[in-house]
Amino acid sequence: MKNFDSKDSFLFLFFRLYWIFLWVFPAVLIMKETIEGKSGWPLQLYWIPILVSMISARYVDVKFGGGYNLDGKPSTMKDCKTYALNAVFFIMGAMAVSFSLKTIY
């Protein structure tokens, strides 16, 4: 039987699940609200906390949780930096798509 330590706690599991896919739910909600045109520019400011939370969750998972990549290898800070850069470009793309769809609809 495996001896569980703090790295196997529910909190680190949550951080791991969040940076992998739970961030999608608030992002989709913001895109939906933007496309429907219910709110203007202030709604777009919510992308910043989503981006910060994604990067922070990945950092905590790597630094304190002994995180793993999606392929099962142990994560390094280089992986965290790569994830942060990809997250920035993805969020910028999602913002551009939501603004573009808003003008179409």
N, C-alpha and C positions, 0 to 999 in steps of 0.2 A: 504494500500500500504506500502510495506517495505521501510524503510529509509536506503538507501545504504551508507555505510561508506567506508573508504579506504581498508578494508579487502575484499570488494566485487569488487575491481578494476580489470581491465583487466590484470595488471601485476601479481597479486596474482593468477588469473585464469590461466595464462600462467605457472607460477611456478608449480601449482597443476597438470596441464596437462602434463608438462614436466616430473616430477618425476613419474607420473603414467605410461605414455606410449610414449611420444614423443622422449625419449632418444633411443628408439629402432631403429629409422631410421639411425642415424649415426653409431650405433653399427652394424647393418646389412651391411651397406656399407663397414665398416672396415673388417668384416668377409668375404665379397664377394671378396674384393681386396686381402686379405691374401690368400684365397683359390685359386684364379686364379694365384697367384704367381707374380703379377705385381710389388710388392714391398716387401722388406725384413723386417728386424728388425725395422727400423725407423717407419714404419706404425704401428707397435704394440705399440709404445709409445702414440698413440692417444687414447688408452684405458684409460690412466690416466686422461686426461681432461674430458672424458665422465663420469668416476667414480666420480670425484670431483664435476662435475656439477650436477649429480644425487643427491648426498648427500647434496650439498649446496641448491638445489632447495627444497628438503624435509625439510631441516633445516629452510629456510626462510618461507616456508609455515606453519610450526609448530610454530615458534617463533614469527613471525610478522603477518602472515596471518590468524591466528586462524583456522588452517587446520583441516581437518577431515580424519579419516581412511576411507578405502573403504567400511566399513560397516556402515558409518554414524556417528560414535562416535567421539567426539573431540580427537585430537591427543595430545600426551604428548611427552616429550623428550625421554622417554623410547621407544616409537614407532619409533622415529627418529634414535635412536641407533640401534634398531633391523633392521630397513630398511638399515642402513649403513652397518651392518655386512652381511646381505643378499645380498646387492649390490656387496660387495667385492667378496663374494663367487661366485655369478653369473657371474661377469666379468672374474674371474679366470677360471671358467668353459667355458665361451665363447671363451677365448683365447686358452684354451686347445683343444676345438673342432675345432677351425679354424686352428690351427697348425696340428692337426691330419688329417683333411680333405685335408690340403695342401700336406701332404706326400702321401695320397692315390691318389689324382688326379695329 
